[in-house]
Amino acid sequence: MRVIAGENKGRILKPVAGRMTRPTTDKVKETIFNMIGPFFDGGVVLDLYGGSGALGIEALSRGADRAVFVEKAPAACRVIRENVGNCRYDERAEIYKYDARRALERFSDEGRTFDYVFLDPPYASRRLTDDLGTLLNKHLLAGGATVVCEHEDAFQLPDTFPGTLVRQKYKTYQGKTAVSIYTFKKDN
């Protein structure tokens, strides 16, 4: 597992030991970033199921201003912290040991919004629909935000959420993994 592009291109990232996480493969990660725009001109990223932090770190390497990592497993939080430090992103990263629901509540209370959101929950949890609804209902998405969902291809997500979150792209990999990319069209 490595950083694919940007200022930390080629840097090896430490994986989380054991079977508690399912890391995004380099091939899927590269395709995701090619689909959403290979480089960013700033923006704040939320990596809601952080795992090793690979998606948020990739976004930082490609030009995002800040990344917020959320992971409930202590061992994974330690790996995120180590990977962030090895990439010298300590000043541009926040790491929270929370479950996703608690983190979204906190960010809503703080009035935060995100330009890019990566949702890659454990496949068995099927939390994506709830998380997407919470992001919308709690007003956590900046206008024009991009939301990337990695999920089992057998699990179907809707094409739109209340008219404002619209799926722009969908791709499957190796017959099991699917990626749905949504754009938030903020109501005026």
C-alpha positions, 0 to 999 in steps of 0.5 A: 500500500502506497501513496499513488500521486502528489507530493508523497508519491511512492511513499509506503503506508503501513497497513492495519494488522489483522483482519479488522480493516479491508484496505482499498487496493492501490488500483481502486484508489488510483481509479477513484482519484482519477474519477474525482479529479486527480489533483485538488485545489484545497478543500477539507476531506473527511475519511469517515472509516479511516482504516490506515488513513490511505484515502485521506492521505492520498487526498492531502498528497494531491492538494487537499488543505486538511483531512479529518480521519475517523476510526473507532479501532484504537490500533487503526488510529495508531496506524493512521497517526503513524502514516500521517506523521511519516508523510509529514501531515501532522499539522494538516490532519485531525484524527478521532477515535470515534464511531462514525455516528458519534463523529458526524454528530460532533461535526454537526454540533461544531458547524463543520462542512466537508468538500470531499468525503470518503465512506468505506465502512466494513462491508458487513455493516451496510451503513452507507445509506444511513451515513449519506442521510446523516451527512445531508440532514446534518448539513455536513457537505459544502456546496459541490462536495464530492462523496465517494462510497466504496461498497459491495457490488451486490449492495445497491445505493440509490442514484439520488438522495433527496434531490441534492446528492446525485450519483455521477459515477459508478464502477465495479472491480473484480466482481465484488467491490463497487465505487459510487461517486456522488456530487452534492448540489446545495439548494439555494 
